[in-house]
Amino acid sequence: MTDRYVVVGNPVAHSKSPEIHAAFARQTGQDIDYGKLLAPLDGFRSTISAFRATGGQGANVTLPFKLEAYELADVASARASDARAANFLRFDEGRIRADNTDGVGLTRDIEHNLGFPLAGKRVLLLGAGGAAQGVIMPLLEHAPRELTIANRTAQKAARLAEFMRGKPAAGPGKLRGVGYRELAGRQFDLVINATSASLHGELPPLPEGIFANGSLAYDMVYAKTRTAFLEFAAAHGAKTADGLGMLVEQAAESFLLWRGVRPQTAPVIAQLRCS
């Protein structure tokens, strides 16, 4: 029988995950069926339960359900536990196993695909929700000079930073959480937008001068045209990248966890750029 997987979200119609996993399956000779599943905002658990009941093997989870996916799991990986969020579920012997592949997807795209080493860099992460939580520890594991989390609600960023400071990779003075106003007068080598602002055509309230010389602006959202964040960054001299590479890299990690084989990502990224 063909093994069945889905991506679950709200909205989900825009997702490229089925196209990505179909390409991985062709490349590796795996027999899978991967679809999209729209879950009501108050019905994530029932949606997952119904999919499992029909023989589903696993699910990727996108906005706004990553925190709920983690809470639903019977067993969580260290990556999911560090993030307190999950974008990967595997249904195994009556149990739900959770993982988080976002962070490894982001760091692989930045370092390997974009050729931008993270070691020694001043990194600014915009947002303190599930998307941000999933990438903090993987970023810290690549030894940046500092990592600042900025959020509209400064207390939320500060609480998240405080929670993460207890992890081994978070060295003394390396991690802090602030509001956007506290960014004035500071510069960063890498600015990552993990907010949902780009989904609504909006720009986080960034001060002028935030981008250092040679800096990279990275939007975790993928869109056919530049997001407002990337337009702002380009206008202020930064190199820009969208989240397509991260999307493919995190999908490759999910594919490995489900199928035991890692697909090549470069041809899939190139295929999607041309589609």
C-alpha positions as CSV (number, residue, x, y, z in Angstrom):
1,M,0.0,0.0,0.0
2,T,1.1,3.6,-0.7
3,D,2.0,5.4,2.5
4,R,0.0,8.6,3.0
5,Y,1.3,11.9,4.4
6,V,-0.2,15.5,4.5
7,V,0.6,19.0,5.3
8,V,-1.9,20.5,7.8
9,G,-2.5,24.2,8.2
10,N,-4.9,27.1,7.9
11,P,-4.5,28.4,5.3
12,V,-2.9,25.5,3.4
13,A,-3.9,25.8,-0.3
14,H,-0.7,27.8,-1.1
15,S,1.6,25.1,0.2
16,K,4.3,23.7,-2.0
17,S,5.0,20.7,0.2
18,P,3.1,18.2,-1.9
19,E,5.1,19.2,-5.0
20,I,8.4,19.0,-3.0
21,H,7.7,15.6,-1.5
22,A,6.5,14.2,-4.9
23,A,9.9,15.3,-6.4
24,F,11.7,13.7,-3.5
25,A,9.7,10.4,-4.0
26,R,10.6,10.3,-7.7
27,Q,14.2,11.0,-6.9
28,T,14.5,8.3,-4.3
29,G,12.0,5.7,-5.6
30,Q,9.7,5.9,-2.6
31,D,6.0,5.1,-2.9
32,I,4.2,7.8,-1.1
33,D,1.1,10.0,-1.5
34,Y,1.4,13.5,0.0
35,G,-1.6,15.9,0.1
36,K,-2.9,19.1,1.8
37,L,-5.3,19.1,4.7
38,L,-7.1,22.3,5.8
39,A,-7.9,22.2,9.5
40,P,-10.4,24.5,11.2
41,L,-8.7,26.9,13.6
42,D,-10.4,25.1,16.5
43,G,-10.1,21.7,15.0
44,F,-6.5,20.7,14.6
45,R,-6.7,17.7,17.0
46,S,-9.8,16.3,15.4
47,T,-8.3,16.7,11.9
48,I,-5.2,14.8,12.9
49,S,-7.3,12.1,14.6
50,A,-9.4,11.7,11.5
51,F,-6.4,11.4,9.2
52,R,-4.8,8.8,11.5
53,A,-8.0,6.8,11.5
54,T,-7.9,6.6,7.7
55,G,-4.4,5.1,7.7
56,G,-2.3,8.3,7.5
57,Q,1.4,7.8,8.3
58,G,2.5,11.3,9.3
59,A,2.0,15.0,8.8
60,N,3.9,18.2,8.4
61,V,2.3,21.1,10.4
62,T,2.3,24.7,9.3
63,L,0.8,27.9,10.7
64,P,-1.0,28.3,13.1
65,F,-0.7,24.8,14.6
66,K,2.9,24.2,15.5
67,L,2.5,24.8,19.2
68,E,-0.6,22.6,19.3
69,A,1.2,19.9,17.4
70,Y,3.9,19.7,20.0
71,E,1.2,19.5,22.8
72,L,-0.5,16.7,20.9
73,A,2.5,14.4,20.8
74,D,3.1,11.4,23.0
75,V,6.8,11.6,22.3
76,A,8.8,14.7,21.3
77,S,12.4,15.0,20.1
78,A,14.9,17.2,21.7
79,R,14.5,19.7,18.9
80,A,10.8,19.9,19.4
81,S,11.1,20.1,23.1
82,D,13.7,22.9,22.9
83,A,11.3,24.8,20.6
84,R,8.1,23.8,22.4
85,A,6.8,23.6,18.8
86,A,6.5,20.9,16.2
87,N,6.2,20.9,12.4
88,F,6.6,17.1,12.0
89,L,4.4,14.3,13.2
90,R,4.9,10.5,12.7
91,F,2.2,8.1,13.7
92,D,4.0,5.1,15.0
93,E,2.5,2.0,16.9
94,G,-0.4,4.0,18.2
95,R,1.7,6.9,19.3
96,I,2.3,10.4,17.9
97,R,6.0,11.3,17.6
98,A,6.9,15.0,17.1
99,D,10.0,16.7,15.8
100,N,10.9,20.1,14.5
101,T,12.8,20.3,11.3
102,D,12.5,24.1,10.8
103,G,15.8,25.0,12.4
104,V,17.9,22.6,10.5
105,G,16.1,23.6,7.3
106,L,16.9,27.3,8.0
107,T,20.6,26.8,8.9
108,R,21.3,24.5,6.0
109,D,19.8,27.0,3.6
110,I,21.7,29.9,5.0
111,E,25.1,28.2,5.3
112,H,25.1,25.6,2.5
113,N,22.8,27.0,-0.2
114,L,23.5,30.8,0.4
115,G,27.1,30.4,1.5
116,F,26.6,32.6,4.6
117,P,28.4,31.2,7.7
118,L,26.7,31.9,11.0
119,A,29.7,31.7,13.3
120,G,30.6,35.0,14.8
121,K,27.6,36.8,13.3
122,R,25.3,39.3,15.0
123,V,21.8,37.8,14.4
124,L,18.4,39.4,14.8
125,L,15.3,37.2,14.9
126,L,12.0,39.0,14.4
127,G,9.1,37.4,16.1
128,A,8.6,35.2,19.2
129,G,5.9,32.7,18.0
130,G,6.1,29.1,16.9
131,A,8.2,29.8,13.8
132,A,10.8,31.7,15.8
133,Q,10.9,29.1,18.6
134,G,11.7,26.4,16.2
135,V,14.9,28.0,14.9
136,I,16.6,29.5,18.0
137,M,18.5,26.5,19.3
138,P,19.8,25.5,15.8
139,L,20.9,29.0,15.2
140,L,22.8,29.1,18.5
141,E,24.4,25.8,17.8
142,H,26.2,27.5,14.8
143,A,28.0,29.8,17.3
144,P,26.8,33.3,16.3
145,R,28.4,36.2,18.3
146,E,24.9,37.1,19.6
147,L,21.2,36.4,18.9
148,T,18.6,39.0,19.6
149,I,14.9,38.1,19.6
150,A,12.7,41.1,18.9
151,N,8.9,41.2,19.1
152,R,6.0,43.7,19.3
153,T,5.4,42.5,22.8
154,A,8.8,42.9,24.4
155,Q,7.8,40.7,27.4
156,K,7.1,37.8,25.1
157,A,10.5,38.1,23.5
158,A,12.2,38.4,27.0
159,R,10.4,35.3,28.3
160,L,11.4,33.3,25.3
161,A,15.0,34.3,25.6
162,E,14.9,33.5,29.3
163,F,13.6,30.0,28.6
164,M,16.2,29.3,26.0
165,R,19.1,30.6,28.2
166,G,19.0,27.3,30.1
167,K,20.1,25.4,27.0
168,P,23.8,24.4,26.5
169,A,24.3,26.3,23.3
170,A,23.1,29.6,24.8
171,G,26.3,31.0,26.3
172,P,26.4,33.9,28.8
173,G,25.3,37.2,27.3
174,K,24.7,35.7,23.8
175,L,20.9,35.7,23.9
176,R,18.4,38.5,24.7
177,G,14.8,39.4,24.0
178,V,13.7,42.9,23.3
179,G,10.9,45.1,21.8
180,Y,11.4,46.8,18.5
181,R,12.1,50.2,20.0
182,E,15.2,48.7,21.7
183,L,16.8,48.0,18.3
184,A,17.4,51.7,17.6
185,G,21.1,52.3,17.0
186,R,22.1,48.7,16.7
187,Q,23.3,46.8,13.6
188,F,23.1,43.1,12.6
189,D,24.8,40.8,10.1
190,L,21.8,38.6,9.6
191,V,18.1,39.6,10.1
192,I,15.6,36.8,10.0
193,N,11.9,37.6,9.7
194,A,9.9,34.9,11.5
195,T,6.8,37.0,11.9
196,S,3.6,36.5,10.0
197,A,3.7,40.1,8.7
198,S,4.8,39.1,5.2
199,L,1.7,36.9,4.8
200,H,-0.4,40.1,5.1
201,G,1.9,42.4,3.0
202,E,3.1,44.2,6.2
203,L,6.5,45.2,7.5
204,P,7.8,44.7,11.1
205,P,8.5,48.1,12.6
206,L,12.3,48.1,12.1
207,P,14.4,51.2,12.7
208,E,16.7,52.7,10.1
209,G,20.3,51.5,10.0
210,I,19.5,48.0,11.3
211,F,21.5,46.3,8.5
212,A,25.3,46.1,8.8
213,N,27.6,46.2,5.7
214,G,27.4,42.9,3.9
215,S,24.3,41.8,5.9
216,L,21.7,39.2,4.8
217,A,18.0,39.7,5.2
218,Y,16.1,36.4,5.3
219,D,12.3,36.1,5.2
220,M,11.0,32.7,6.3
221,V,8.0,33.3,4.0
222,Y,8.3,32.3,0.4
223,A,6.4,34.4,-2.2
224,K,6.7,34.9,-6.0
225,T,7.6,38.6,-5.5
226,R,9.7,40.2,-2.8
227,T,7.9,40.7,0.6
228,A,7.7,44.1,2.2
229,F,10.5,43.0,4.5
230,L,12.8,42.1,1.7
231,E,12.0,45.3,-0.2
232,F,12.9,47.3,2.9
233,A,16.1,45.3,3.3
234,A,17.2,45.7,-0.3
235,A,16.5,49.4,-0.2
236,H,18.9,49.6,2.8
237,G,21.7,47.7,1.1
238,A,21.2,44.2,2.4
239,K,21.4,41.0,0.4
240,T,18.1,39.2,0.5
241,A,16.7,35.7,0.5
242,D,13.2,34.2,0.8
243,G,12.2,31.0,2.6
244,L,12.0,28.7,-0.4
245,G,15.4,27.0,0.4
246,M,14.3,26.6,4.0
247,L,11.0,25.0,2.9
248,V,12.8,22.5,0.8
249,E,15.5,21.7,3.4
250,Q,13.1,21.2,6.2
251,A,11.0,19.0,4.0
252,A,14.1,16.9,3.2
253,E,14.7,16.4,6.9
254,S,11.1,15.3,7.3
255,F,11.5,12.9,4.4
256,L,14.6,11.4,6.0
257,L,12.7,10.9,9.3
258,W,9.8,9.2,7.6
259,R,11.5,7.2,4.8
260,G,15.1,6.7,6.0
261,V,16.7,8.3,2.9
262,R,17.8,11.9,2.4
263,P,16.9,13.4,-1.0
264,Q,19.0,16.0,-2.9
265,T,17.6,19.4,-2.4
266,A,19.4,21.6,-5.0
267,P,17.4,20.2,-8.1
268,V,14.1,20.6,-6.2
269,I,14.9,24.2,-5.3
270,A,15.9,25.0,-8.9
271,Q,12.7,23.3,-10.2
272,L,10.5,25.4,-7.9
273,R,12.3,28.6,-8.8
274,C,11.4,28.0,-12.4
275,S,7.8,26.9,-11.9
